[in-house]
Amino acid sequence: MLFSVDAHAVGCHLTGNEVYITNLLNQYAELDGDADFIAYVSRPEAFDRLPARFRKIRVSDNPYLRLGFELPRCLRRHRPDLLHVQYTAPLVASVPVVATVHDVSFLEHPEYFTKFRAVQLRITVKRTVRRAARILTPSEFSRRRIVNAYGVDESKVTVVPNGVSPVFRPVHAGAAAHWVRSRYNIPAPFVLTVGDLQPRKNHIRLIRAFEELLRAYPHLPHHLVMVGKETWRAAGVRRAAARSAVADRLHFTGWVPDEDLRYFYGACDLFVFPSLYEGFGIPIVEAMACARAVACSNTSAMPEVANAAAILFDPESVAEIARAMRDLILDAELRRRMERRGARRAALFSWSRAAQKTLDVYYDVAGVVRDAAPQPPRIPAARKLVR
């Protein structure tokens, strides 16, 4: 078998998309020694970050060139058994396509995108979903939204939960805090959030909630650390931070690699994720895997992912965000209980399981029966946390 993957996101700091495809490809090398793989990459660093035995073909990082000309030409030349893409397939595909659609936020909340990007995704994802042999998505929430939005048969959409990289594991809090201070000049204690500076991640309300928290409890020594690259409308977040009464307690790091990010998780007192919409929310399980207490939004897929292992809040309510942070900071027993629950919850998510299920889809689409593989444990449905 020869499977091909559009891996242009590797090395581009495309956050969730890059994490997803990088981890899947590296797991394929461990799980499948029989099939051959081609990764179509756009950045030189991708050659070192993907398995050595996989063939890597350089394609343009310009989506019009890549999707309109280069990938169709590569597919005709290499003749793989299928192509795996995220969101958007090439204009012409001479092989079956497996498409991962993480969410349909561009349909339900186009205000989170530039007008051009929202229109572009509306057109290209619709075409991709209709033509794909199989659709993959990371949550039951996103599966329902995809089926409703595009009217596709439910059997065509397979839920494959994302994993958490083994790099995210508990680190001694004191050592992690020392590392963060020495490398990034950020003092402890701090509250952490991770996400690109864009409207959907809801940083401005988080800043206001943190200011409200310190106004109510001025003795708290905490800082707020925001990890994530700057994207469109990031200037608005920066202005809100500069105007804040606690501006000296707010820190922006930009994008950081996973090897550094694990120390931020290890050093924080709690992790807060106030996103307005997620098809999964990988940082939630990364923080849990690092044994950090999590507070996150009660919308979209986040309650499904967090289950009873996080404090949930309405992301549009500054007061609720502040209250969730307050509870975890001031109630040490609650914080420890959520840390334990989070570690157990994170153990259910692995990229090995995600890759195994994805490979099963590949072989099914290719019409080949594989030897039976061990089935991963079922991830329990979400249940309400009683506080």
N, C-alpha and C positions, 0 to 999 in steps of 0.2 A: 504493500500500500504506500501511496505517496500523498501526504496531507500538506496543504499549504495554508499559511496564516499571514494575514495582513498585520504585520508587527511594526508599522511605522511609528506607533506611539512610544516605543522603547527609546529612552534617551531624550524624549521631548518634554519631560516634566509635565505630562498630561495627567498627573495625579491618578485618579481611579482607573482610567483606561490603561495607563502604563502599568500600574500595579497588577491589574488583572492579567494582561497578556504576558507580561514578563514571568509571573509566577506559574501560569499554566504551561508555558513552553519549557521552563526548567523542570517542572514535574513530569512532563511527557518523556523527557530523557531518562527519568528513573523508572517510569511505569511501562514504557513500551519500547522494547529493544528490537522489535520486528519491523515496524513501520519506518519509513523515511519521512523527513519533514523539511519543508522549505519555509523560511521566514523572510518575508519581504520587509526590509528595514530602510529607514531614512537617515539615521544618524550613525556616525562611525563608532560611537561608544556601544552601540547595540551588538557589535560583533563580539565584544568581550563579555557582555552580560547575558548572552544566550548560549545554550549548550554547544560545545565544540563540534560535535558530530553532525549538527544540523547545518544544512546548506543555507547560506544567507545571501540574498540578492538585494542589491541597493536599488531603491526606487526614490522618486522625488518626494520631498516633504510638501510640495505644492499639491493640494488635493485634486485640482483639475487635471494636472498632468498624470498623477498617480492613478486616479479612478477612471479618467477618460481615455488614456492611451497606454500607460506603462503596464498596469496590472492586466488588462485584456491581452496585451501582447505576451506577457509572461505566462499567462494561463495557456495560451495557444502553444507556446514553445515548450513549456515544462509538462503540460498535460497531467496535472495532479488529479487525484480522485475527488477532491473538493477544495473549496477555499473557505476559510473562517475569517469573518470580518466583524468589526464592531460598528453598529448603526448603519453604515453605508457601504453597499456593494459596488463594484465597478459598473460602469455604464453598460458594458457587455461582459458577460461571464459565460465561458464555454464549458464550465463545470458546475456541479451543484454547489450551492452556497449555504453555509451555516452562519447565521447572523446573531450576534449578541446585542440585545437592546436592553441596556441597564434600566432605563426608565423612559417615560414619555413626558417628561417635564416640559419639553418644548411645545407640546400640544396643550397641556393643562395650565401651564404658567409661562407663556411666551415673554412675559415682562422680565423674566430672569435672564434673557438673552438679548443680544443686539437684534434689531429687526431683521437684518439680513440673515443672521445665523438661524433665527427661529423659522424663517421662511424656507431656508435651504434644508434644514432638517425635516420640516414638514413634508417637503417634496421627496427628498431622497430616501428617508426612512420608510415612507409609505411604499415606494417602489421596491425597496429591499425586502420588506416584510412580505409583500404580496408574492415576490418571486423566490424567496428563500425556501429551501427544502425543509429547514428546521430553524426555529427561533429559540435562543437561549436567553434566560433572564434570571437575575439572582434572588428574586423574592416572589412569594405568592401575590403580594400587593402589585408588583409590576406585571405579573402574568395576567391578572384580571384586567388591568388597565390596557394592556396590549390587545387582548381579546376584544374588549369593548371598543377600543379606538379603531381597530382595523377590520373587525368582523371575521377574523381568521378562526379556523377550527381549533378548539382547545388542545386537541392532541398534537397540534403542530408546535405548541409552545411548551418548552421544558424548563422547569425551575432547577437551577444549579446554584446553590448558595455560594457566595464568595468564601475565600479562606482568609487565614491570617498567617503571615510569613513567620517562620521560626525565629527570625531575628528579634521579634517582639516577645520578650520574656521578662520576668521580674528582674530588676536590678536594685541593688541596695540603694535606698533612697538617699542616704547621706553622700555616698560616692557619686551617684547620679547628679545630685545638686551641685557638688563641687565641680564636676565635669562641665555642667551647663554654665556655671559662673565663670570658669576659667576659659572656656571656648567662646561663649557668647556674651559674657559680661552681664548676665541676668541673675539677680539674687533670688534666693528662696525665702519664704514659701511663695508658691504661685499656683494660680489656676491656669489650665492649659486648654486651648482649642486648636484644632487642626482643620484647615480648609482654605482653598484659594480665596483671595479677597474679591468677592463678587456678590451680587445682591442675594442670591439664593442661600448663601451661608450665614446671613443674618448677623454680621459682626456689629453693626451699629446698635441694634437692640442689646446685644451682649455687653457692649461698652457701657450703655446706659444702665443696664442691670448691675454691672460691677460697680459703677459709681453710686447707685442706690444702696448697694450692699455696704460699701465703705461709709456712706453717709449715716446709715443706721448703726453701724458697728465700727466707729472710727479707730478703735484699738486694734483692729485686724491688720497684720503687717503684710498682707498678701499683695502680689502683683498679678497682672493678667498677661499671659503670653499667647500671642497669635502666630501660629506657624502656617505658612502658605504663601504661594507666589502671588504677585500682584497681577490682576487681570483688569478687564474693563470695569470702569466705575470704582476702582480701588481708591482713587483720589477722594471719593466721598467718605470712605472709611477713615482715611488718613485725616481728613478735616474734622470728622467727629471726634477722633482721638485727640487731636490738637486742641479742640475747644473744651474737652472734658476737664472737670475739676480735679480729676485724678490722672491727668496726662502723664505725670512722672512715674506712674505705676503701670503704664501700658507699653508693651514691647512687641515689635514686629520683627520676625526673623527672616522673612522671605522663605523660599523653598529650602528644605533641608533633606539630605539623603536619609534613608531608613536607619543607617548605622548611627546617625546622630539623633534621629527622632526617638529612638528607643530610650535614650537618656532623658529626653524631655518628658516622656511618659513616666519614666521611673522617678523623676524628681518632683513631679507635680503633686499637690495635695489632692486634687481631683481633676477630672476631665469633663468639660462641658461642650456639648455639640448642639447648638441651637438652630441647625439648618431648617429651612422652611420646607424642603422637599428632597427626599432621597429614594432611590430605587433599592438601596441597601444601606450604605453608610459604613464603609470599611474602617474608618478611624474608631468607631465604637468598639469593634472587636479587638482592634490593635491595643487600645487602652486597657480593655478587660484582660487581654493576654499578659499585659505588664502588671496586672494586679492593682489597677487603679480604679477607684470609685468613679462611676459615670453618671452624669445627668444629661439627658438628651430630649429632643423634641418628641411629642406624642403624635406626630403626623406621619403620613405616607408609610414607608416600610420600617421606620425606626422602631416602633413598638414590637414588630415582628422579630427584628434582629436582636433587640435588647432583652426581650421577654421580661422576666421579673428581676433582672439583674441590673436595673438602672432606675434612677429617679426620673420620672417623665414630667414634662411641663409643656404648656402651650407656648410655642416659639414666638407668637405675636404679643405675648404678655411680658412686658419688662418685669413686672412684679413677680410673676411665677418663676422666671429665670433667676431672679435675685433670691427668691425663697429657696429654690433647689440648691443653689450654691451655699446659702446660709446653713441649711440643714446639714449638708455634708461636711462643712467646715467646723461647725460648732458641736455636732453630735458625733463624737469619735466612735461610738459603738455602731451607729448607723453606717458610718464610713467603712469601718472594718467589715461589717456584714455585707455591704455592697461589693467590696473588694473580693471577698470570698465567692460570692455569687457570680461576679463577673468572670473570675478565673475559671470557674466550672463551665460557664456559658461559652467562653471563648474556646474551650477545649473541643467543642462540637464542630467548630469551623476549621477546616484545613484545606490548603491548596491541593494536597494530594487527593482528597476526596473529590474536590471540584474538578480536578484534571481527569480523574477516573471516570466520572459521570460524563464529562465532555467527550472523552475518547469513546465512550460507549455510543454517544450520539454520532460521532464521526463514522464509526463502523456500521452503524445502522443505516445512515444516509448512503454510505458506499455499498450497502447490500452484502456485507461480510459478517458472518457470525463469529464472534470471539469466544475464547474459552471463558467460562464463568469467572467473574472477578468477585472478591468479597464485597458485600454491600456495606456501605458506611451506616452508622447508627442514624436513625431518623431524628431530625432536629424537632424538638417539641414545638407545638403551636404556642403562640404568645398567651400569657395569662396575666391578669391584672395584679400589680404589686399592692399588697395591703400594707399600709404604713401606720 
